[in-house]
């Protein structure tokens, strides 16, 4: 019998870019086609562009420039670089409703200054304040964070069923185990009969060990291996147990998984009922009214790819989007603070009500017409902002002169003005000090 797929020529290990380049150099002619349709044209490699443009037929390029996330691999945006005869725009989404569309449009507006074409949602019911509906996807920027979430949702007496986007093999748990083995002392490896399977990682046993391997990965800027090293260093002796647990809880059919986990790069082109945007994307550190305390912060200082990654993550959601605090801060840059007005007479029915803003001691005045209420929201890190009523001074800081519709300017200005203390994570605070 002959094996299916048997090759009579010697095979060589090669990346996808490698064999695409070989195909390009062979100058293929696709003369039997009337037209070539190129999807995801915002992330074309120069090799593919050369192949397509050299064909004697019509070409249709389809894509979204705001979903370009592979420039680090040399991808170029064919939508802007290829001469065209016709351009058509599709700004109506058939995936999600107006709330999720608003978050996506706001990222384009305040972070990328894109205002000519506004993303519009459909008639679907959607929500962005923290509740989940249907199947849940946990989307991250890095594989290290995906591993963290896999550990979290599979712990406890009744671990959740999970599916890693792209499959468990492509996630590389075997290489995580190999790196952990490389970290062990030689005596321990012999004692437990630990064998490294990956040939490349195994070479470092007889070279410079784990430290040399780590230096090489850092110098080579291999993000995939850097993430795996970070996982091994974080969990150390727990790695074998955690890898075994993740493998046990993983199911191949994502339709039966309680949680779907993956990076945005892997989730590109997919859609999920509920999306948790995890907290390792580019950050806006505070709301708009507090930004004067951080004069060095500029959304323009981040690369477009970073905002595109966040935009792609948000637009994977169909029914519910569970946001980070940073995403809520981005919405405040467009003036959205999740506030609603209520009659002050109704607010004060039960007695004195104080402002819900931290460090503010103002009470809601009885002689005002309306009072603004901050709606509750639950973030993707499971922390909850319970909301509450804002005094008219704090409301004015957020919505400006609109606050004068709730109370007279004299009443607002007579109230004590509170400046909130911004508490940044230490690593973020150091970055702002440096830059």
C-alpha positions as CSV (number, residue, x, y, z in Angstrom):
1,X,0.0,0.0,0.0
2,X,1.1,3.5,-0.6
3,X,0.6,6.2,2.0
4,X,-1.7,9.1,1.1
5,X,0.4,12.2,0.9
6,X,3.7,10.3,0.5
7,X,6.4,12.5,-1.0
8,X,9.3,11.0,-3.1
9,X,11.4,14.1,-2.6
10,X,13.2,15.1,0.6
11,X,11.2,17.5,2.7
12,X,12.6,20.6,4.4
13,X,11.2,22.6,7.3
14,X,10.0,26.0,6.0
15,X,7.7,28.8,7.1
16,X,4.6,29.8,5.2
17,X,6.3,32.9,3.9
18,X,9.1,30.7,2.6
19,X,7.0,28.5,0.3
20,X,4.9,31.5,-0.8
21,X,8.2,33.2,-1.9
22,X,9.2,30.0,-3.8
23,X,5.8,30.0,-5.6
24,X,6.2,33.7,-6.5
25,X,9.7,33.1,-7.9
26,X,8.2,30.3,-10.1
27,X,6.1,33.0,-11.8
28,X,2.8,31.2,-11.7
29,X,0.2,32.0,-14.4
30,X,-3.4,31.6,-13.4
31,X,-4.8,32.1,-16.9
32,X,-8.0,30.0,-16.5
33,X,-9.6,32.5,-14.1
34,X,-11.7,35.6,-15.0
35,X,-11.0,37.3,-11.7
36,X,-9.1,36.9,-8.5
37,X,-10.8,37.8,-5.2
38,X,-8.4,38.7,-2.4
39,X,-9.8,38.7,1.1
40,X,-8.1,40.3,4.1
41,X,-6.3,42.5,1.6
42,X,-5.2,44.9,4.4
43,X,-2.6,42.2,5.5
44,X,-1.1,41.1,2.1
45,X,2.5,40.0,1.9
46,X,4.5,41.6,-0.9
47,X,4.9,38.1,-2.4
48,X,1.1,37.5,-2.7
49,X,0.6,41.0,-4.1
50,X,3.2,40.4,-6.8
51,X,1.6,37.1,-7.7
52,X,-1.9,38.6,-7.9
53,X,-1.0,41.8,-9.8
54,X,1.0,39.8,-12.4
55,X,-2.1,37.8,-13.5
56,X,-4.0,38.8,-16.7
57,X,-7.5,39.0,-15.2
58,X,-9.6,41.2,-13.0
59,X,-8.7,41.7,-9.3
60,X,-11.1,42.4,-6.4
61,X,-9.4,43.4,-3.1
62,X,-11.6,43.2,0.0
63,X,-10.5,44.2,3.5
64,X,-10.7,46.6,6.4
65,X,-7.6,48.9,6.9
66,X,-8.5,49.1,10.6
67,X,-8.0,45.4,11.0
68,X,-4.4,45.4,9.7
69,X,-2.5,43.6,12.5
70,X,0.4,41.9,10.7
71,X,2.7,44.7,9.8
72,X,5.3,43.2,12.2
73,X,5.6,40.4,9.7
74,X,6.0,42.7,6.7
75,X,2.4,42.7,5.6
76,X,1.3,45.7,3.5
77,X,-2.1,47.2,3.0
78,X,-3.1,46.4,-0.6
79,X,-6.2,48.5,-0.3
80,X,-4.1,51.7,-0.3
81,X,-1.1,50.6,-2.4
82,X,-2.8,49.0,-5.4
83,X,-4.3,51.3,-8.1
84,X,-8.0,50.9,-8.4
85,X,-10.9,51.8,-10.7
86,X,-13.8,51.4,-8.3
87,X,-14.1,51.7,-4.5
88,X,-17.1,50.5,-2.5
89,X,-17.6,50.9,1.3
90,X,-19.4,48.7,3.7
91,X,-19.9,50.4,7.0
92,X,-23.0,48.5,8.1
93,X,-22.3,45.6,10.4
94,X,-24.6,42.6,10.3
95,X,-22.8,41.0,13.3
96,X,-23.7,43.2,16.3
97,X,-26.1,45.9,17.5
98,X,-25.6,49.7,18.0
99,X,-23.9,49.5,21.4
100,X,-21.0,47.3,20.3
101,X,-20.8,49.3,17.0
102,X,-20.5,52.5,19.1
103,X,-17.4,51.1,21.0
104,X,-15.7,50.1,17.7
105,X,-16.5,53.5,16.1
106,X,-15.2,55.3,19.1
107,X,-11.9,53.5,18.9
108,X,-11.6,54.6,15.3
109,X,-12.7,58.2,16.2
110,X,-10.7,59.1,19.3
111,X,-7.7,56.8,18.8
112,X,-7.2,56.9,15.0
113,X,-9.0,60.1,14.1
114,X,-11.2,58.3,11.6
115,X,-14.4,60.2,11.2
116,X,-15.4,60.1,7.5
117,X,-16.9,56.5,7.6
118,X,-18.8,55.6,10.8
119,X,-19.3,52.0,11.8
120,X,-23.1,51.3,12.1
121,X,-24.7,48.4,14.0
122,X,-27.7,46.4,13.0
123,X,-31.0,45.9,14.9
124,X,-29.6,43.2,17.1
125,X,-29.9,43.5,20.8
126,X,-26.4,44.0,22.3
127,X,-24.9,45.2,25.6
128,X,-21.6,46.5,26.9
129,X,-22.1,46.8,30.7
130,X,-20.8,43.4,31.8
131,X,-23.4,40.7,31.5
132,X,-22.8,37.6,29.3
133,X,-25.1,35.9,26.9
134,X,-24.4,32.6,25.1
135,X,-20.9,31.3,24.5
136,X,-18.1,33.3,26.0
137,X,-14.8,34.1,24.3
138,X,-11.8,35.4,26.3
139,X,-9.6,37.4,23.8
140,X,-6.1,38.5,24.7
141,X,-3.2,40.3,23.0
142,X,-0.6,37.7,24.1
143,X,-0.4,33.9,24.5
144,X,0.9,34.3,28.0
145,X,-2.4,35.9,29.0
146,X,-4.3,33.2,27.3
147,X,-2.5,30.6,29.4
148,X,-3.3,32.6,32.6
149,X,-7.0,32.6,31.7
150,X,-6.9,28.9,30.9
151,X,-5.5,28.3,34.3
152,X,-8.1,30.5,36.0
153,X,-11.2,28.9,34.3
154,X,-10.1,25.3,34.7
155,X,-9.4,25.6,38.5
156,X,-11.8,24.5,41.2
157,X,-13.8,21.3,41.8
158,X,-15.8,21.6,38.5
159,X,-13.4,22.9,35.9
160,X,-14.8,24.5,32.8
161,X,-14.6,23.0,29.3
162,X,-12.4,25.1,27.2
163,X,-11.4,25.4,23.5
164,X,-8.1,27.1,22.4
165,X,-8.6,28.9,19.1
166,X,-6.5,27.1,16.5
167,X,-6.4,23.9,18.5
168,X,-4.4,22.8,21.5
169,X,-1.5,21.6,19.4
170,X,-0.9,24.9,17.7
171,X,-0.9,26.6,21.1
172,X,2.4,24.9,21.9
173,X,1.9,23.3,25.3
174,X,4.6,20.7,24.4
175,X,7.1,23.5,24.0
176,X,6.1,25.0,27.3
177,X,6.9,21.6,28.9
178,X,10.2,21.5,27.0
179,X,11.2,25.0,28.2
180,X,10.3,24.0,31.8
181,X,12.5,20.9,31.5
182,X,15.4,23.1,30.2
183,X,14.9,25.2,33.3
184,X,15.5,22.2,35.6
185,X,19.0,21.3,37.0
186,X,20.7,18.6,35.0
187,X,20.6,16.3,38.0
188,X,16.8,16.7,38.3
189,X,16.4,16.0,34.6
190,X,18.3,12.7,34.9
191,X,16.5,11.8,38.2
192,X,13.0,12.2,36.7
193,X,14.1,11.0,33.2
194,X,12.9,14.3,31.6
195,X,13.5,14.5,27.9
196,X,13.1,17.6,25.7
197,X,11.3,16.7,22.5
198,X,11.8,19.9,20.5
199,X,15.1,19.7,18.7
200,X,15.8,23.4,18.8
201,X,15.2,23.7,22.6
202,X,17.1,20.4,23.2
203,X,20.3,22.0,21.7
204,X,20.5,24.4,24.6
205,X,21.0,21.6,27.1
206,X,24.6,21.3,25.8
207,X,25.1,25.0,25.1
208,X,24.3,27.7,27.6
209,X,21.2,26.2,29.3
210,X,18.0,28.1,30.1
211,X,19.7,31.5,30.6
212,X,21.4,31.3,27.2
213,X,18.2,30.2,25.5
214,X,16.4,33.1,27.1
215,X,19.0,35.6,25.9
216,X,18.8,34.2,22.4
217,X,15.0,34.5,22.3
218,X,15.1,38.1,23.6
219,X,17.8,39.1,21.0
220,X,15.8,37.4,18.2
221,X,12.6,39.1,19.4
222,X,10.7,35.8,19.1
223,X,7.5,36.9,20.7
224,X,6.0,33.4,20.7
225,X,8.9,31.9,22.7
226,X,9.1,35.0,24.9
227,X,5.5,34.3,25.9
228,X,6.2,30.7,26.7
229,X,9.3,31.6,28.8
230,X,7.2,34.1,30.7
231,X,4.6,31.4,31.4
232,X,7.4,29.0,32.6
233,X,9.0,31.6,34.9
234,X,5.6,32.6,36.4
235,X,4.3,29.1,37.2
236,X,7.6,27.2,37.5
237,X,7.0,24.0,39.5
238,X,3.3,24.0,38.7
239,X,3.8,23.8,34.9
240,X,3.4,20.0,34.5
241,X,0.2,20.0,36.6
242,X,-1.3,23.0,34.8
243,X,-0.4,21.8,31.3
244,X,-2.0,18.4,32.1
245,X,-5.1,20.2,33.5
246,X,-5.5,22.3,30.4
247,X,-5.1,19.3,28.1
248,X,-7.8,17.4,30.1
249,X,-10.3,20.3,30.0
250,X,-9.7,21.1,26.3
251,X,-12.3,19.9,23.8
252,X,-11.8,20.0,20.0
253,X,-15.4,21.0,19.2
254,X,-15.7,24.7,20.2
255,X,-19.6,24.4,20.0
256,X,-19.5,22.4,23.3
257,X,-16.9,24.6,25.1
258,X,-18.0,26.9,28.0
259,X,-15.0,29.2,27.3
260,X,-13.2,29.9,24.0
261,X,-9.7,31.3,24.6
262,X,-7.2,32.8,22.2
263,X,-5.3,35.8,20.9
264,X,-6.8,38.4,18.7
265,X,-4.5,37.2,15.8
266,X,-6.1,33.7,16.1
267,X,-9.6,35.1,16.5
268,X,-9.4,37.2,13.4
269,X,-12.4,36.5,11.1
270,X,-14.3,34.7,13.9
271,X,-17.3,35.9,15.9
272,X,-18.7,35.0,19.4
273,X,-21.9,35.6,21.4
274,X,-20.0,37.3,24.3
275,X,-16.4,38.6,24.1
276,X,-14.3,39.4,27.2
277,X,-11.6,41.8,26.2
278,X,-8.7,40.9,28.5
279,X,-6.5,43.6,30.1
280,X,-3.3,43.3,28.2
281,X,-4.1,45.6,25.3
282,X,-2.9,49.2,24.9
283,X,-4.3,51.4,27.7
284,X,-5.8,54.7,28.3
285,X,-5.0,55.2,31.9
286,X,-7.9,57.4,33.1
287,X,-11.1,59.1,32.1
288,X,-11.1,62.3,30.0
289,X,-11.7,64.7,32.9
290,X,-8.6,63.4,34.7
291,X,-6.2,63.5,31.7
292,X,-4.9,66.9,32.5
293,X,-3.1,65.2,35.4
294,X,-1.2,63.2,32.8
295,X,0.1,65.9,30.4
296,X,2.5,63.5,28.7
297,X,-0.2,61.0,27.6
298,X,-1.2,61.0,24.0
299,X,-3.2,58.4,22.1
300,X,-1.1,59.2,19.0
301,X,2.0,57.9,20.7
302,X,0.8,54.3,20.2
303,X,1.2,52.5,16.8
304,X,-1.9,52.0,14.6
305,X,-1.4,48.2,15.0
306,X,-2.1,48.5,18.7
307,X,-5.4,50.3,18.2
308,X,-6.3,47.9,15.3
309,X,-5.8,44.9,17.7
310,X,-8.2,46.4,20.2
311,X,-10.7,47.2,17.4
312,X,-10.6,43.6,16.1
313,X,-11.1,42.3,19.6
314,X,-14.2,44.5,20.2
315,X,-15.7,43.7,16.8
316,X,-15.6,39.9,17.4
317,X,-18.7,40.2,19.7
318,X,-22.2,39.6,18.5
319,X,-24.4,40.0,21.6
320,X,-22.4,41.1,24.6
321,X,-19.0,42.9,25.0
322,X,-17.4,42.9,28.4
323,X,-14.9,45.7,28.5
324,X,-11.8,46.7,30.4
325,X,-11.6,49.8,32.4
326,X,-9.3,51.2,29.7
327,X,-12.0,50.7,27.1
328,X,-14.5,52.7,29.3
329,X,-11.9,55.4,29.5
330,X,-11.7,55.5,25.7
331,X,-15.4,56.0,25.6
332,X,-15.1,59.0,28.0
333,X,-12.8,60.6,25.4
334,X,-15.9,60.7,23.2
335,X,-18.0,62.1,26.1
336,X,-19.7,58.8,27.1
337,X,-19.7,58.3,30.9
338,X,-22.8,56.0,31.2
339,X,-24.8,58.7,32.9
340,X,-28.6,59.1,33.0
341,X,-30.7,61.9,34.5
342,X,-33.2,61.4,37.3
343,X,-35.5,63.8,39.1
344,X,-33.7,65.0,42.3
345,X,-37.0,64.8,44.2
346,X,-37.1,61.0,43.5
347,X,-33.4,60.6,44.3
348,X,-33.8,62.2,47.8
349,X,-37.0,60.4,48.8
350,X,-35.0,58.2,51.2
351,X,-33.0,61.1,52.7
352,X,-29.6,62.6,52.1
353,X,-27.6,61.2,49.2
354,X,-23.9,61.8,48.8
355,X,-21.8,61.8,45.6
356,X,-20.5,58.4,44.6
357,X,-17.2,59.8,43.4
358,X,-14.2,58.8,45.6
359,X,-12.9,61.7,47.7
360,X,-16.0,63.8,47.1
361,X,-18.0,64.7,50.1
362,X,-20.7,66.8,48.4
363,X,-24.4,65.9,49.0
364,X,-27.0,66.2,46.3
365,X,-28.8,69.6,46.8
366,X,-32.5,69.4,47.4
367,X,-33.2,72.5,45.4
368,X,-31.9,71.1,42.0
369,X,-34.1,69.8,39.3
370,X,-32.2,66.8,38.0
371,X,-29.3,64.6,39.2
372,X,-27.0,62.5,37.1
373,X,-26.6,58.8,37.9
374,X,-23.6,56.7,36.9
375,X,-24.8,53.3,35.6
376,X,-23.1,50.2,37.0
377,X,-20.7,48.3,34.9
378,X,-18.7,45.1,35.4
379,X,-15.2,44.9,33.8
380,X,-13.5,41.9,32.2
381,X,-11.3,41.5,35.2
382,X,-14.5,40.8,37.2
383,X,-14.3,44.1,39.1
384,X,-17.5,46.0,39.4
385,X,-18.2,49.7,39.3
386,X,-21.5,49.9,41.2
387,X,-22.1,53.5,40.0
388,X,-24.3,55.9,41.9
389,X,-25.4,59.5,42.0
390,X,-23.0,62.3,41.1
391,X,-23.0,65.7,42.7
392,X,-23.5,68.5,40.2
393,X,-19.9,69.7,40.4
394,X,-18.6,66.2,39.5
395,X,-21.2,65.9,36.7
396,X,-20.0,69.3,35.3
397,X,-16.4,67.9,35.2
398,X,-17.7,65.0,33.0
399,X,-20.4,66.6,30.8
400,X,-19.4,70.2,30.8
401,X,-22.2,72.9,30.4
402,X,-24.8,70.2,30.0
403,X,-24.7,70.0,33.8
404,X,-26.4,73.4,33.9
405,X,-29.6,71.7,32.6
406,X,-29.7,69.9,36.0
407,X,-28.9,72.8,38.2
408,X,-28.1,76.5,37.8
409,X,-24.5,77.5,37.0
410,X,-24.4,79.3,40.4
411,X,-25.5,76.2,42.2
412,X,-22.9,74.1,40.4
413,X,-20.0,76.5,41.0
414,X,-20.9,76.9,44.7
415,X,-20.2,73.3,45.3
416,X,-16.7,72.1,46.4
417,X,-14.8,70.8,43.4
418,X,-13.1,67.4,43.8
419,X,-9.9,66.4,42.0
420,X,-9.7,62.6,42.0
421,X,-6.4,60.9,42.9
422,X,-5.3,58.8,39.9
423,X,-3.7,55.5,41.0
424,X,-1.8,53.9,38.2
425,X,-0.2,50.4,38.2
426,X,3.5,50.9,39.1
427,X,4.8,49.9,35.7
428,X,2.5,52.4,33.9
429,X,3.4,55.2,36.3
430,X,7.1,54.6,35.6
431,X,6.5,54.8,31.9
432,X,4.8,58.1,32.2
433,X,7.7,59.4,34.3
434,X,10.2,58.3,31.6
435,X,8.3,59.6,28.6
